[in-house]
Amino acid sequence: MSNPTRMTPSEAFVETLVAHGVTTVFGIAGSAYMDAMDLFPLAGIRLVSVAHEQNAAHMADGYSRVTNRHGVCIAQNGPGVTNFVTAIAAAYWAHSPVVAITPEAGSTTAGLGGFQETDQMPIFSKITRYQVHVNSPARIAELTHRALTIALDERGPVQINIPRDYFYGELETTIATPRPTERSAGGSESLDRAAALLAGARYPVIIAGGGLVMGDGVDAARRLAEHLSCPVVTSYLHNDAFPASHELACGPLGYQGSKAAMRMIEQADVVLALGSRLGPFGTLPQHGLDYWPVEAQVVQVDTDTRMLGLVKPIAMGICGDAGLAAEAMLARLRVLTPAPARDEARLAAIADEKAAWAAELAGLVTPSATGRISPRAALTELARAMPTNAVVATDIGNVCSTANSYLAFERPQSFLAAMSWGNCGYA
């Protein structure tokens, strides 16, 4: 933490952003935060201007997903801020650390129904992980620091509501130094039990979810799967949570997902869900298959205890980082089953199911009319042409949903979609 220094609230606000590594802010220039905005270039912060505030919040969401850093957006009070709502809801369901800066009507005229005035806090109450109203210019650095910290720690959007007159004046304040929060793999006893379940499983299956992508745990999941010779399916719209070309990769579950993935998981006696909330849209019957293995022992790993067992019954829940939990279970399995043989029969079955699904997809492509291309033909060609470092953003609508069957990724942080919110305009 810095020594107390005399500065303006705008300087305190901007210096706090800089302390947290913020270099990009998305928004529309507005009088509500003009004083702070004028400091952005001096602080090395680039303001990316947009035509509509929803775009700013979506861009902040995408930025946060591909960088694993804060995505910051800012708007004019009132109508500018309300234009954030749909995009912040999308970020909420994507667990993206988006920081919504919402200047508010001046403190001395609040409640009088002035120009561009509304009560902005209730609007975001159900779609943020944390909200704070700056109740004094003297606290602007402190509360901005707190919100930025929570956005990353709890993986979700936060709102910092600042009366527009609180950017002005002079005060003595300190700028906090961000502190890393150490994540854990979960409780030792729970990890012991989970490893024992996997070691004794007849047909284990791993669900690779978004938590692996956010926690840089994809490689840990790969090594765990290889030790077990077990199929890996990805959760809904997290096709980038496991390398698609890997021999154990079966594709995504959920709406317009992979039949190969569904055929594999329906055989499971133990399911390990790594960083997935097992949401309804991501586990619903599809392609005529009601595939969820209701008799299986489900082990769910998530950093948010509220997600454990919320949607699907589970045998045990582990509150921990998905990647670290995978590492910890693998270490235990190397003791329980030191050198397991590759399950060649299972690997062959995976390859057969993937080949059958690929052939079925190819057969679904309809002829294109003159001067046009059919949707499935377009998706087939897109998937074929994509380089391994491609980043794809999809919008909503059945064509975009059908892309879930086609788009395959080798690297995490490559697939950006509106997730369970499913709003138009995301891409």
C-alpha positions as CSV (number, residue, x, y, z in Angstrom):
1,M,0.0,0.0,0.0
2,S,1.3,3.5,-0.9
3,N,1.9,6.2,1.6
4,P,-1.0,8.7,2.1
5,T,-0.8,11.2,-0.8
6,R,-2.8,14.3,-1.6
7,M,-4.7,13.8,-4.9
8,T,-8.1,14.2,-6.5
9,P,-10.7,11.4,-6.3
10,S,-10.3,10.9,-10.1
11,E,-6.6,10.4,-9.6
12,A,-7.3,7.9,-6.8
13,F,-9.8,6.0,-9.0
14,V,-7.5,5.9,-12.0
15,E,-4.4,4.9,-9.9
16,T,-6.3,2.1,-8.4
17,L,-7.2,0.8,-11.8
18,V,-3.6,1.0,-12.8
19,A,-2.5,-0.8,-9.6
20,H,-4.7,-3.7,-10.7
21,G,-3.2,-3.9,-14.1
22,V,-6.0,-2.3,-16.0
23,T,-4.8,-1.0,-19.4
24,T,-8.1,-1.0,-21.4
25,V,-11.5,0.4,-20.7
26,F,-14.6,0.0,-22.9
27,G,-17.3,2.7,-23.1
28,I,-18.6,5.9,-24.5
29,A,-17.1,9.3,-23.5
30,G,-19.5,11.1,-21.1
31,S,-19.7,14.1,-18.9
32,A,-20.3,11.9,-15.8
33,Y,-16.7,10.8,-15.6
34,M,-14.9,13.3,-17.8
35,D,-12.4,14.2,-15.2
36,A,-11.2,10.6,-14.7
37,M,-11.3,9.9,-18.5
38,D,-8.9,12.8,-19.1
39,L,-6.4,11.0,-17.0
40,F,-6.6,7.7,-18.8
41,P,-3.9,8.5,-21.5
42,L,-1.5,9.7,-18.8
43,A,-2.0,6.5,-16.9
44,G,-1.5,4.2,-19.9
45,I,-5.2,3.3,-20.1
46,R,-6.8,3.1,-23.6
47,L,-10.5,4.0,-23.8
48,V,-12.1,1.8,-26.6
49,S,-15.1,3.8,-27.8
50,V,-18.3,2.1,-28.9
51,A,-21.6,3.0,-30.4
52,H,-23.7,1.4,-27.7
53,E,-23.0,0.6,-24.1
54,Q,-24.1,-3.0,-24.5
55,N,-21.2,-3.4,-26.9
56,A,-18.8,-2.0,-24.3
57,A,-19.9,-4.5,-21.7
58,H,-19.8,-7.4,-24.1
59,M,-16.3,-6.4,-25.2
60,A,-15.2,-6.2,-21.6
61,D,-16.6,-9.7,-21.2
62,G,-14.7,-11.1,-24.2
63,Y,-11.6,-9.3,-23.1
64,S,-11.7,-10.8,-19.7
65,R,-12.3,-14.3,-21.0
66,V,-9.3,-14.4,-23.4
67,T,-6.9,-12.6,-21.0
68,N,-8.1,-13.9,-17.6
69,R,-7.9,-10.2,-16.5
70,H,-10.5,-7.6,-15.5
71,G,-12.7,-6.4,-18.3
72,V,-13.7,-2.8,-17.5
73,C,-16.6,-0.9,-18.9
74,I,-17.9,2.6,-18.1
75,A,-20.9,4.6,-19.2
76,Q,-22.9,7.8,-18.7
77,N,-25.2,7.7,-15.8
78,G,-28.9,6.8,-16.4
79,P,-29.5,5.5,-19.9
80,G,-25.9,4.7,-20.6
81,V,-25.8,2.5,-17.5
82,T,-29.1,0.8,-18.2
83,N,-27.7,-0.2,-21.6
84,F,-25.2,-2.3,-19.8
85,V,-27.8,-4.6,-18.3
86,T,-28.1,-7.4,-20.9
87,A,-24.4,-7.7,-21.4
88,I,-23.6,-7.8,-17.6
89,A,-26.2,-10.6,-17.3
90,A,-24.3,-12.5,-20.0
91,A,-21.0,-11.9,-18.1
92,Y,-22.7,-13.2,-14.9
93,W,-23.6,-16.5,-16.5
94,A,-20.2,-16.7,-18.1
95,H,-18.4,-16.1,-14.7
96,S,-16.4,-13.3,-16.3
97,P,-14.7,-10.7,-14.1
98,V,-16.3,-7.7,-15.7
99,V,-16.1,-4.4,-13.8
100,A,-19.0,-2.1,-14.5
101,I,-18.2,1.5,-13.6
102,T,-21.6,3.2,-13.2
103,P,-21.4,7.0,-12.5
104,E,-24.6,8.2,-10.9
105,A,-26.5,11.5,-10.7
106,G,-24.8,14.0,-8.4
107,S,-25.1,13.4,-4.7
108,T,-26.6,16.8,-3.9
109,T,-29.5,16.3,-6.3
110,A,-30.1,12.6,-5.9
111,G,-33.8,11.7,-5.7
112,L,-35.1,14.8,-7.4
113,G,-35.7,13.1,-10.8
114,G,-33.1,15.1,-12.6
115,F,-31.6,14.6,-16.0
116,Q,-30.5,11.0,-16.7
117,E,-31.3,9.9,-13.1
118,T,-32.4,6.5,-11.9
119,D,-31.6,4.3,-9.0
120,Q,-28.9,2.2,-10.5
121,M,-28.0,-0.3,-7.8
122,P,-31.2,-2.4,-7.8
123,I,-31.0,-2.9,-11.6
124,F,-27.8,-5.0,-11.3
125,S,-28.6,-6.7,-8.0
126,K,-29.3,-10.1,-9.4
127,I,-26.6,-10.2,-12.1
128,T,-23.4,-9.2,-10.2
129,R,-21.2,-10.9,-7.7
130,Y,-20.7,-7.7,-5.8
131,Q,-22.0,-4.1,-5.8
132,V,-20.7,-1.1,-4.0
133,H,-21.9,2.5,-3.8
134,V,-19.1,5.0,-3.2
135,N,-20.6,7.0,-0.3
136,S,-17.7,9.4,0.0
137,P,-15.0,10.7,-2.3
138,A,-12.5,9.7,0.4
139,R,-13.4,6.0,-0.1
140,I,-13.2,5.9,-3.9
141,A,-9.8,4.1,-4.0
142,E,-10.7,1.7,-1.2
143,L,-14.0,0.6,-2.7
144,T,-12.7,0.4,-6.2
145,H,-9.9,-1.8,-5.0
146,R,-12.3,-4.0,-3.2
147,A,-14.6,-4.5,-6.2
148,L,-11.6,-5.2,-8.5
149,T,-10.4,-7.9,-6.0
150,I,-13.8,-9.6,-5.7
151,A,-14.3,-9.7,-9.5
152,L,-11.3,-12.0,-9.9
153,D,-11.7,-13.9,-6.6
154,E,-15.3,-14.8,-7.1
155,R,-15.2,-14.9,-10.9
156,G,-18.0,-12.6,-11.9
157,P,-19.1,-9.1,-12.7
158,V,-19.1,-6.3,-10.1
159,Q,-20.6,-2.8,-10.1
160,I,-18.9,0.3,-8.7
161,N,-21.5,3.1,-8.4
162,I,-20.0,6.6,-8.1
163,P,-21.9,9.8,-7.8
164,R,-20.6,12.0,-10.6
165,D,-19.6,14.9,-8.3
166,Y,-17.4,12.5,-6.3
167,F,-14.7,12.5,-9.0
168,Y,-13.9,16.1,-8.1
169,G,-12.2,17.7,-5.1
170,E,-9.0,16.9,-3.2
171,L,-8.2,14.4,-0.5
172,E,-5.5,12.4,1.1
173,T,-5.6,8.7,0.4
174,T,-3.6,5.6,-0.1
175,I,-3.6,3.2,-3.1
176,A,-3.8,-0.4,-2.1
177,T,-1.5,-3.0,-3.6
178,P,-3.5,-5.9,-5.0
179,R,-2.9,-9.2,-3.2
180,P,-3.0,-12.6,-4.9
181,T,-5.6,-14.9,-3.4
182,E,-4.2,-18.5,-3.2
183,R,-6.7,-21.1,-4.5
184,S,-6.8,-24.6,-3.1
185,A,-7.6,-28.0,-4.6
186,G,-10.3,-28.6,-1.9
187,G,-10.4,-30.7,1.3
188,S,-7.9,-33.5,1.7
189,E,-10.4,-36.1,2.8
190,S,-12.7,-35.2,-0.1
191,L,-9.9,-35.5,-2.6
192,D,-8.9,-38.9,-1.1
193,R,-12.5,-40.2,-1.5
194,A,-12.8,-38.9,-5.0
195,A,-9.5,-40.5,-6.0
196,A,-10.6,-43.8,-4.5
197,L,-13.9,-43.6,-6.5
198,L,-12.0,-43.0,-9.7
199,A,-9.5,-45.8,-9.0
200,G,-12.4,-48.3,-8.5
201,A,-14.6,-47.0,-11.3
202,R,-15.6,-49.4,-14.1
203,Y,-16.2,-46.5,-16.6
204,P,-15.2,-43.1,-15.4
205,V,-16.0,-40.0,-17.5
206,I,-14.6,-36.5,-17.0
207,I,-16.7,-33.4,-17.8
208,A,-14.4,-30.5,-18.6
209,G,-16.1,-27.2,-17.7
210,G,-15.4,-23.5,-17.9
211,G,-13.7,-23.6,-14.5
212,L,-10.7,-25.5,-16.1
213,V,-10.3,-22.7,-18.7
214,M,-10.5,-19.9,-16.1
215,G,-8.1,-21.7,-13.7
216,D,-5.6,-22.7,-16.4
217,G,-6.3,-26.3,-15.5
218,V,-6.9,-27.9,-19.0
219,D,-3.5,-29.6,-19.0
220,A,-4.1,-31.1,-15.5
221,A,-7.4,-32.5,-16.7
222,R,-5.6,-34.0,-19.7
223,R,-3.0,-35.8,-17.6
224,L,-5.7,-37.1,-15.2
225,A,-7.8,-38.4,-18.1
226,E,-4.7,-40.1,-19.7
227,H,-4.0,-41.9,-16.4
228,L,-7.5,-43.2,-16.3
229,S,-7.9,-43.8,-20.0
230,C,-11.3,-42.2,-19.6
231,P,-13.5,-40.2,-22.0
232,V,-13.6,-36.5,-21.6
233,V,-16.7,-34.5,-22.6
234,T,-16.9,-30.7,-22.4
235,S,-19.7,-28.8,-20.8
236,Y,-22.2,-26.6,-22.8
237,L,-20.4,-24.0,-24.9
238,H,-17.1,-24.8,-23.4
239,N,-15.7,-26.7,-26.4
240,D,-12.3,-25.1,-25.7
241,A,-12.0,-26.8,-22.2
242,F,-10.2,-29.8,-23.7
243,P,-8.1,-30.3,-26.9
244,A,-10.5,-31.6,-29.5
245,S,-7.9,-33.7,-31.3
246,H,-7.0,-35.7,-28.2
247,E,-7.8,-39.4,-28.5
248,L,-9.9,-39.1,-25.2
249,A,-11.9,-36.0,-26.3
250,C,-15.5,-36.8,-27.2
251,G,-17.0,-33.3,-27.7
252,P,-19.6,-31.2,-26.0
253,L,-22.7,-32.1,-24.1
254,G,-26.0,-30.2,-24.1
255,Y,-28.0,-28.4,-26.7
256,Q,-26.7,-29.4,-30.2
257,G,-23.8,-31.2,-28.6
258,S,-22.0,-34.3,-29.7
259,K,-23.6,-37.7,-29.9
260,A,-20.2,-39.3,-29.2
261,A,-20.0,-37.4,-25.9
262,M,-23.5,-38.4,-25.0
263,R,-22.9,-42.1,-25.8
264,M,-19.8,-42.1,-23.7
265,I,-21.3,-40.5,-20.6
266,E,-24.4,-42.6,-20.6
267,Q,-22.2,-45.6,-19.8
268,A,-20.4,-43.9,-16.8
269,D,-20.5,-45.3,-13.3
270,V,-18.4,-42.4,-12.0
271,V,-18.6,-38.8,-13.4
272,L,-16.0,-36.2,-12.4
273,A,-17.3,-32.7,-13.2
274,L,-14.4,-30.3,-13.2
275,G,-15.4,-26.7,-13.1
276,S,-19.0,-27.2,-14.3
277,R,-22.2,-26.3,-12.6
278,L,-24.0,-29.0,-14.7
279,G,-26.6,-26.5,-15.8
280,P,-30.0,-27.6,-17.2
281,F,-29.3,-26.5,-20.8
282,G,-26.0,-28.3,-20.8
283,T,-27.3,-31.6,-19.7
284,L,-30.7,-31.8,-21.3
285,P,-31.7,-34.7,-23.6
286,Q,-30.6,-34.2,-27.2
287,H,-30.7,-36.0,-30.6
288,G,-33.3,-38.4,-29.1
289,L,-30.8,-39.4,-26.3
290,D,-31.7,-39.0,-22.6
291,Y,-28.1,-39.7,-21.8
292,W,-27.5,-38.4,-18.2
293,P,-26.3,-41.4,-16.1
294,V,-28.7,-41.2,-13.2
295,E,-27.1,-44.2,-11.4
296,A,-23.6,-42.8,-11.7
297,Q,-21.6,-41.5,-8.7
298,V,-21.1,-37.8,-9.5
299,V,-18.1,-35.9,-8.1
300,Q,-18.5,-32.2,-8.7
301,V,-15.7,-29.7,-8.3
302,D,-16.4,-25.9,-8.3
303,T,-15.0,-22.9,-6.5
304,D,-18.6,-21.8,-5.7
305,T,-20.2,-24.0,-3.0
306,R,-23.6,-22.8,-4.2
307,M,-23.2,-24.7,-7.4
308,L,-22.4,-28.0,-5.8
309,G,-25.4,-30.3,-6.3
310,L,-27.6,-27.4,-7.4
311,V,-28.8,-29.0,-10.7
312,K,-27.8,-32.7,-10.6
313,P,-27.6,-35.0,-7.5
314,I,-24.0,-35.6,-6.6
315,A,-22.2,-38.2,-4.5
316,M,-19.8,-35.6,-3.3
317,G,-18.9,-32.0,-3.8
318,I,-15.5,-30.5,-3.6
319,C,-15.1,-26.7,-3.2
320,G,-11.9,-26.0,-5.0
321,D,-10.1,-25.0,-8.1
322,A,-10.8,-27.5,-10.9
323,G,-7.3,-27.6,-12.2
324,L,-5.7,-27.9,-8.8
325,A,-8.2,-30.6,-7.8
326,A,-7.4,-32.6,-11.0
327,E,-3.7,-32.3,-10.0
328,A,-4.4,-33.5,-6.5
329,M,-6.5,-36.4,-7.6
330,L,-3.8,-37.5,-10.1
331,A,-1.2,-37.5,-7.4
332,R,-3.3,-39.8,-5.3
333,L,-4.2,-42.0,-8.2
334,R,-0.5,-42.5,-9.0
335,V,-0.2,-44.1,-5.5
336,L,-3.4,-46.1,-5.8
337,T,-2.9,-47.3,-9.4
338,P,0.8,-46.5,-10.1
339,A,1.0,-47.7,-13.7
340,P,-2.3,-48.5,-15.2
341,A,-2.4,-50.0,-18.7
342,R,-4.0,-48.1,-21.5
343,D,-7.6,-49.2,-22.0
344,E,-7.3,-50.0,-25.7
345,A,-10.9,-51.2,-25.9
346,R,-12.2,-48.0,-24.4
347,L,-10.0,-45.9,-26.7
348,A,-11.3,-47.8,-29.7
349,A,-14.9,-47.3,-28.6
350,I,-14.3,-43.5,-28.3
351,A,-12.8,-43.4,-31.8
352,D,-15.7,-45.4,-33.2
353,E,-18.3,-43.1,-31.6
354,K,-16.5,-40.0,-32.8
355,A,-16.2,-41.4,-36.4
356,A,-19.9,-42.3,-36.4
357,W,-20.9,-38.8,-35.2
358,A,-18.7,-37.1,-37.8
359,A,-20.2,-39.2,-40.5
360,E,-23.7,-38.4,-39.3
361,L,-22.9,-34.7,-39.2
362,A,-21.6,-34.9,-42.8
363,G,-24.8,-36.6,-43.8
364,L,-26.9,-33.7,-42.4
365,V,-25.4,-31.2,-44.8
366,T,-28.1,-30.2,-47.4
367,P,-27.3,-29.0,-50.9
368,S,-26.8,-25.3,-51.2
369,A,-29.0,-23.3,-53.5
370,T,-27.4,-21.3,-56.3
371,G,-25.6,-18.3,-54.8
372,R,-26.3,-19.5,-51.3
373,I,-24.7,-21.8,-48.8
374,S,-26.7,-24.0,-46.4
375,P,-26.1,-23.4,-42.7
376,R,-24.5,-26.8,-42.0
377,A,-22.3,-26.5,-45.1
378,A,-21.1,-23.2,-43.8
379,L,-20.3,-24.6,-40.4
380,T,-18.6,-27.6,-41.9
381,E,-16.3,-25.4,-44.0
382,L,-15.7,-23.0,-41.1
383,A,-14.6,-25.9,-38.9
384,R,-12.4,-27.2,-41.6
385,A,-10.7,-23.9,-42.3
386,M,-10.1,-22.8,-38.6
387,P,-6.5,-22.6,-37.7
388,T,-5.5,-24.0,-34.3
389,N,-5.1,-20.5,-32.8
390,A,-8.6,-19.3,-33.9
391,V,-10.8,-17.5,-31.5
392,V,-14.5,-17.7,-32.4
393,A,-17.4,-15.7,-31.0
394,T,-21.0,-16.9,-31.7
395,D,-24.2,-15.1,-31.2
396,I,-27.6,-16.6,-30.6
397,G,-30.2,-18.4,-32.8
398,N,-30.4,-21.9,-34.0
399,V,-27.5,-21.6,-36.5
400,C,-25.2,-20.4,-33.8
401,S,-26.4,-23.1,-31.5
402,T,-25.8,-25.7,-34.2
403,A,-22.2,-24.5,-34.3
404,N,-21.8,-26.4,-31.0
405,S,-21.8,-29.6,-33.0
406,Y,-19.1,-28.4,-35.4
407,L,-16.6,-26.1,-33.7
408,A,-13.6,-27.8,-32.3
409,F,-10.7,-26.1,-30.4
410,E,-7.2,-27.1,-29.4
411,R,-6.6,-24.3,-27.0
412,P,-8.5,-22.8,-24.1
413,Q,-9.9,-19.3,-24.2
414,S,-10.8,-19.8,-27.8
415,F,-14.6,-20.0,-27.8
416,L,-16.7,-17.0,-26.8
417,A,-20.5,-17.4,-26.6
418,A,-23.3,-15.8,-24.6
419,M,-23.6,-19.0,-22.6
420,S,-26.8,-19.6,-20.6
421,W,-28.0,-16.1,-21.0
422,G,-28.3,-16.6,-24.8
423,N,-28.8,-12.9,-25.8
424,C,-28.7,-11.5,-29.3
425,G,-25.8,-9.2,-30.0
426,Y,-23.1,-11.0,-28.1
427,A,-20.8,-11.7,-31.0
